[in-house]
């Protein structure tokens, strides 16, 4: 079945360093890849997304890259700050015969040490 | 981005009672809403997909008589946990998808349900 693998499960970085989270998806029909940030006790918040016709997208300190051939996409956070500490989820979405589907990765707990 | 409002954010109820959780899309119409359950330190588990005006589609293993979903309008879906038990305690999250063509979905704030 469809699957999204996310690594690492936990990531600890020093403030100011970069953080990279990687995901791999299995279904080649996936065409939309959002990244969510979830703080404790809150719902996921969309922070950046990328569509299958684009290879890279950047928004200030956050960037996402997509390699369709390898079915990989990654989240890059530069100049990390303590407030970046949260759980990050990747997801792969598509619209197929069965309707709209989303598969989430298992999540990455990011700790940014001051 | 679009705003999805979920209420209540926290609820405590006694075993055997029912609890209703509301999910509203505030500034857009959502033909499809999704209900997720999240256990501590785990990812989101899709429970059901709710389409306006029709019956919800439940994922395998989710009891539809236990988790009643109603999507009566393009801006409101409700999840009712019936005859709640302590094992139903969890974090429930809804998301809503915009009307036509878009694959984006926006999440509510989540509801922490505790059954005592």
Interface residues (C-beta under 8 A of the other chain):
Chain A: X31 X32 X34 X36 X41 X42 X43 X44 X45 X46 X49 X89 X93 X94 X95 X99 X100 X102 X104 X105 X106 X107 X109
Chain B: X1 X4 X6 X32 X34 X41 X42 X43 X44 X46 X49 X57 X91 X93 X97 X103 X104 X105 X106 X107 X108 X109 X110 X112
